Amino acid sequence: MMVIMHESATTEQVAGVVARVEAVGASAHVSVGERVTVIGVLGDREELTALPLEAMPGVERVVAILKPYKLVSREFHPADTVVEVGGVRIGGGHFCLIAGPCSVETSEQVLAAARAVKAAGGHVLRGGAYKPRTSPYAFQGLGVEGLRMLAAAREETGLPIVTELMDPRDLDDVYEYADIIQIGARNMQNFQLLAEVGRRDKPVLIKRGLSATIEEWLMAAEY
């Protein structure tokens, strides 16, 4: 649900609503606009419905969110989401070009690609250190060695890097080196992986899965 505050609502009144919501184990996400403040609330529907939120000081009205996805809905978060990584702004009308090799193979290859991306006006360098392959005999990436090559390219060019994570066991390494963590199309509905990544404080790029609907894609982002 969303709690719409009055234009004249004070900081203390907003904090009071947040505290009341969190007291029943729900989470509150405050979005401060030019005129009003909106509090997005996630939690058990029955418990939240029983709360007298509309009677609290500073509250104008409470609105239910009917869409299955909450965090990514315009009702919950009406303003554009803008993610800033290494000085690069993504979203909110900011065009961001991400380019680079499919897989990281050598230091020379990655540096050459990074320089080309930089020269062409690209903003973020991509490259796969872990590669999903149909054949178990095909090259599946250099792992941590590839991550270090990407980091060296970032050091020289200043480009933030995005790379794919396939296995939760590699999350610590990818988290250490990458600026953005990518979830590939094959893993869009790997819910354990999504949950692990969602606990970290880095941006996540989720590719739309094969034959996945827009709603399924957005629900994956909720993790």
Contacts in CASP RR format, 6 or more apart in sequence:
PFRMAT RR
TARGET T0000
AUTHOR 0000-0000-0000
METHOD contacts of the structure
MODEL  1
MMVIMHESATTEQVAGVVARVEAVGASAHVSVGERVTVIGVLGDREELTA
LPLEAMPGVERVVAILKPYKLVSREFHPADTVVEVGGVRIGGGHFCLIAG
PCSVETSEQVLAAARAVKAAGGHVLRGGAYKPRTSPYAFQGLGVEGLRML
AAAREETGLPIVTELMDPRDLDDVYEYADIIQIGARNMQNFQLLAEVGRR
DKPVLIKRGLSATIEEWLMAAEY
1 40 0 8 1.000
1 41 0 8 1.000
1 48 0 8 1.000
1 62 0 8 1.000
1 63 0 8 1.000
1 64 0 8 1.000
1 65 0 8 1.000
2 38 0 8 1.000
2 39 0 8 1.000
2 40 0 8 1.000
2 41 0 8 1.000
2 62 0 8 1.000
2 63 0 8 1.000
2 65 0 8 1.000
2 75 0 8 1.000
2 76 0 8 1.000
3 17 0 8 1.000
3 21 0 8 1.000
3 38 0 8 1.000
3 39 0 8 1.000
3 40 0 8 1.000
3 41 0 8 1.000
3 53 0 8 1.000
3 59 0 8 1.000
3 62 0 8 1.000
4 36 0 8 1.000
4 38 0 8 1.000
4 59 0 8 1.000
4 60 0 8 1.000
4 61 0 8 1.000
4 62 0 8 1.000
4 63 0 8 1.000
5 13 0 8 1.000
5 14 0 8 1.000
5 17 0 8 1.000
5 36 0 8 1.000
5 37 0 8 1.000
5 38 0 8 1.000
5 39 0 8 1.000
5 58 0 8 1.000
5 59 0 8 1.000
5 60 0 8 1.000
6 36 0 8 1.000
6 58 0 8 1.000
6 59 0 8 1.000
6 60 0 8 1.000
7 35 0 8 1.000
7 36 0 8 1.000
8 58 0 8 1.000
9 36 0 8 1.000
9 37 0 8 1.000
9 57 0 8 1.000
9 58 0 8 1.000
9 59 0 8 1.000
9 60 0 8 1.000
10 58 0 8 1.000
13 56 0 8 1.000
13 57 0 8 1.000
13 58 0 8 1.000
13 59 0 8 1.000
14 30 0 8 1.000
14 37 0 8 1.000
14 39 0 8 1.000
16 56 0 8 1.000
17 28 0 8 1.000
17 39 0 8 1.000
17 53 0 8 1.000
17 56 0 8 1.000
17 58 0 8 1.000
17 59 0 8 1.000
18 28 0 8 1.000
18 30 0 8 1.000
18 39 0 8 1.000
20 51 0 8 1.000
20 53 0 8 1.000
20 56 0 8 1.000
21 27 0 8 1.000
21 28 0 8 1.000
21 39 0 8 1.000
21 41 0 8 1.000
21 48 0 8 1.000
21 51 0 8 1.000
21 53 0 8 1.000
22 28 0 8 1.000
24 44 0 8 1.000
24 47 0 8 1.000
24 48 0 8 1.000
24 51 0 8 1.000
25 43 0 8 1.000
25 44 0 8 1.000
25 47 0 8 1.000
26 41 0 8 1.000
26 42 0 8 1.000
26 43 0 8 1.000
26 44 0 8 1.000
26 47 0 8 1.000
26 48 0 8 1.000
27 41 0 8 1.000
27 42 0 8 1.000
27 43 0 8 1.000
28 39 0 8 1.000
28 40 0 8 1.000
28 41 0 8 1.000
29 39 0 8 1.000
29 40 0 8 1.000
29 41 0 8 1.000
29 42 0 8 1.000
29 71 0 8 1.000
29 76 0 8 1.000
29 77 0 8 1.000
30 37 0 8 1.000
30 38 0 8 1.000
30 39 0 8 1.000
30 40 0 8 1.000
31 37 0 8 1.000
31 38 0 8 1.000
31 39 0 8 1.000
31 40 0 8 1.000
31 77 0 8 1.000
31 78 0 8 1.000
31 79 0 8 1.000
33 79 0 8 1.000
36 60 0 8 1.000
38 78 0 8 1.000
40 70 0 8 1.000
40 76 0 8 1.000
40 77 0 8 1.000
41 48 0 8 1.000
42 70 0 8 1.000
42 71 0 8 1.000
53 59 0 8 1.000
53 62 0 8 1.000
54 61 0 8 1.000
54 62 0 8 1.000
63 75 0 8 1.000
65 73 0 8 1.000
65 75 0 8 1.000
65 76 0 8 1.000
67 73 0 8 1.000
67 75 0 8 1.000
68 215 0 8 1.000
68 219 0 8 1.000
69 215 0 8 1.000
69 218 0 8 1.000
69 219 0 8 1.000
69 221 0 8 1.000
69 222 0 8 1.000
70 76 0 8 1.000
70 222 0 8 1.000
71 77 0 8 1.000
71 221 0 8 1.000
71 222 0 8 1.000
72 218 0 8 1.000
72 221 0 8 1.000
72 222 0 8 1.000
80 91 0 8 1.000
80 92 0 8 1.000
80 93 0 8 1.000
81 91 0 8 1.000
81 92 0 8 1.000
82 89 0 8 1.000
82 90 0 8 1.000
82 91 0 8 1.000
82 92 0 8 1.000
82 94 0 8 1.000
83 89 0 8 1.000
83 90 0 8 1.000
83 91 0 8 1.000
83 203 0 8 1.000
84 90 0 8 1.000
85 124 0 8 1.000
85 160 0 8 1.000
85 179 0 8 1.000
85 180 0 8 1.000
85 203 0 8 1.000
86 160 0 8 1.000
86 179 0 8 1.000
87 160 0 8 1.000
88 96 0 8 1.000
88 123 0 8 1.000
88 124 0 8 1.000
88 160 0 8 1.000
89 96 0 8 1.000
90 96 0 8 1.000
90 203 0 8 1.000
96 123 0 8 1.000
96 124 0 8 1.000
97 117 0 8 1.000
97 120 0 8 1.000
97 121 0 8 1.000
97 122 0 8 1.000
97 123 0 8 1.000
97 124 0 8 1.000
98 122 0 8 1.000
98 123 0 8 1.000
98 124 0 8 1.000
98 125 0 8 1.000
98 126 0 8 1.000
98 162 0 8 1.000
99 113 0 8 1.000
99 117 0 8 1.000
99 120 0 8 1.000
99 122 0 8 1.000
99 124 0 8 1.000
99 125 0 8 1.000
99 126 0 8 1.000
100 113 0 8 1.000
100 114 0 8 1.000
100 117 0 8 1.000
100 125 0 8 1.000
100 126 0 8 1.000
100 127 0 8 1.000
101 109 0 8 1.000
101 110 0 8 1.000
101 113 0 8 1.000
101 126 0 8 1.000
101 127 0 8 1.000
101 128 0 8 1.000
102 127 0 8 1.000
102 128 0 8 1.000
102 131 0 8 1.000
103 127 0 8 1.000
103 128 0 8 1.000
103 129 0 8 1.000
103 131 0 8 1.000
103 139 0 8 1.000
103 141 0 8 1.000
104 110 0 8 1.000
104 127 0 8 1.000
104 128 0 8 1.000
104 129 0 8 1.000
104 141 0 8 1.000
104 142 0 8 1.000
104 146 0 8 1.000
104 149 0 8 1.000
104 150 0 8 1.000
104 163 0 8 1.000
105 142 0 8 1.000
106 149 0 8 1.000
107 149 0 8 1.000
107 152 0 8 1.000
110 127 0 8 1.000
110 146 0 8 1.000
110 149 0 8 1.000
110 150 0 8 1.000
110 152 0 8 1.000
110 153 0 8 1.000
111 152 0 8 1.000
111 153 0 8 1.000
111 156 0 8 1.000
113 125 0 8 1.000
113 153 0 8 1.000
114 125 0 8 1.000
114 153 0 8 1.000
114 154 0 8 1.000
114 156 0 8 1.000
114 157 0 8 1.000
114 159 0 8 1.000
115 156 0 8 1.000
115 157 0 8 1.000
117 125 0 8 1.000
117 157 0 8 1.000
117 159 0 8 1.000
118 157 0 8 1.000
118 158 0 8 1.000
118 159 0 8 1.000
122 159 0 8 1.000
123 159 0 8 1.000
123 160 0 8 1.000
124 159 0 8 1.000
124 160 0 8 1.000
124 161 0 8 1.000
124 162 0 8 1.000
124 179 0 8 1.000
124 180 0 8 1.000
125 150 0 8 1.000
125 153 0 8 1.000
125 154 0 8 1.000
125 157 0 8 1.000
125 159 0 8 1.000
125 160 0 8 1.000
125 161 0 8 1.000
125 162 0 8 1.000
126 161 0 8 1.000
126 162 0 8 1.000
126 163 0 8 1.000
126 182 0 8 1.000
127 150 0 8 1.000
127 161 0 8 1.000
127 162 0 8 1.000
127 163 0 8 1.000
127 164 0 8 1.000
128 141 0 8 1.000
128 146 0 8 1.000
128 150 0 8 1.000
128 163 0 8 1.000
128 164 0 8 1.000
129 141 0 8 1.000
129 142 0 8 1.000
129 143 0 8 1.000
129 144 0 8 1.000
129 145 0 8 1.000
129 146 0 8 1.000
129 147 0 8 1.000
129 149 0 8 1.000
129 150 0 8 1.000
129 163 0 8 1.000
129 164 0 8 1.000
129 174 0 8 1.000
130 140 0 8 1.000
130 141 0 8 1.000
130 143 0 8 1.000
130 163 0 8 1.000
130 164 0 8 1.000
130 165 0 8 1.000
130 166 0 8 1.000
130 167 0 8 1.000
130 170 0 8 1.000
130 174 0 8 1.000
131 139 0 8 1.000
131 140 0 8 1.000
131 141 0 8 1.000
131 164 0 8 1.000
132 140 0 8 1.000
132 164 0 8 1.000
132 166 0 8 1.000
132 184 0 8 1.000
132 186 0 8 1.000
132 187 0 8 1.000
133 139 0 8 1.000
133 140 0 8 1.000
142 149 0 8 1.000
143 170 0 8 1.000
143 173 0 8 1.000
144 173 0 8 1.000
147 163 0 8 1.000
147 173 0 8 1.000
147 174 0 8 1.000
147 176 0 8 1.000
147 177 0 8 1.000
147 178 0 8 1.000
148 177 0 8 1.000
150 161 0 8 1.000
150 163 0 8 1.000
150 177 0 8 1.000
150 178 0 8 1.000
151 161 0 8 1.000
151 177 0 8 1.000
153 159 0 8 1.000
153 161 0 8 1.000
154 160 0 8 1.000
154 161 0 8 1.000
154 179 0 8 1.000
160 179 0 8 1.000
160 180 0 8 1.000
161 177 0 8 1.000
161 178 0 8 1.000
161 179 0 8 1.000
161 180 0 8 1.000
162 178 0 8 1.000
162 179 0 8 1.000
162 180 0 8 1.000
162 181 0 8 1.000
162 182 0 8 1.000
162 205 0 8 1.000
163 174 0 8 1.000
163 177 0 8 1.000
163 178 0 8 1.000
163 181 0 8 1.000
163 182 0 8 1.000
164 182 0 8 1.000
164 183 0 8 1.000
164 184 0 8 1.000
165 171 0 8 1.000
165 174 0 8 1.000
165 178 0 8 1.000
165 181 0 8 1.000
165 182 0 8 1.000
165 183 0 8 1.000
165 193 0 8 1.000
165 197 0 8 1.000
166 184 0 8 1.000
166 187 0 8 1.000
166 193 0 8 1.000
167 193 0 8 1.000
168 192 0 8 1.000
168 193 0 8 1.000
168 196 0 8 1.000
171 196 0 8 1.000
171 197 0 8 1.000
171 200 0 8 1.000
174 181 0 8 1.000
175 181 0 8 1.000
175 200 0 8 1.000
175 202 0 8 1.000
178 202 0 8 1.000
179 202 0 8 1.000
179 203 0 8 1.000
180 202 0 8 1.000
180 203 0 8 1.000
180 204 0 8 1.000
180 205 0 8 1.000
181 197 0 8 1.000
181 200 0 8 1.000
181 202 0 8 1.000
181 203 0 8 1.000
181 204 0 8 1.000
181 205 0 8 1.000
182 204 0 8 1.000
182 205 0 8 1.000
182 206 0 8 1.000
182 207 0 8 1.000
183 190 0 8 1.000
183 193 0 8 1.000
183 194 0 8 1.000
183 197 0 8 1.000
183 204 0 8 1.000
183 205 0 8 1.000
183 206 0 8 1.000
183 207 0 8 1.000
183 220 0 8 1.000
184 206 0 8 1.000
184 207 0 8 1.000
184 209 0 8 1.000
185 207 0 8 1.000
185 208 0 8 1.000
185 209 0 8 1.000
185 210 0 8 1.000
186 209 0 8 1.000
186 210 0 8 1.000
187 193 0 8 1.000
187 194 0 8 1.000
188 206 0 8 1.000
188 207 0 8 1.000
188 208 0 8 1.000
188 209 0 8 1.000
188 212 0 8 1.000
188 216 0 8 1.000
188 217 0 8 1.000
188 220 0 8 1.000
189 209 0 8 1.000
189 212 0 8 1.000
189 216 0 8 1.000
189 220 0 8 1.000
191 223 0 8 1.000
194 206 0 8 1.000
194 220 0 8 1.000
194 223 0 8 1.000
195 223 0 8 1.000
197 204 0 8 1.000
197 223 0 8 1.000
198 204 0 8 1.000
198 223 0 8 1.000
206 217 0 8 1.000
206 220 0 8 1.000
206 221 0 8 1.000
208 217 0 8 1.000
209 216 0 8 1.000
209 217 0 8 1.000
212 220 0 8 1.000
END
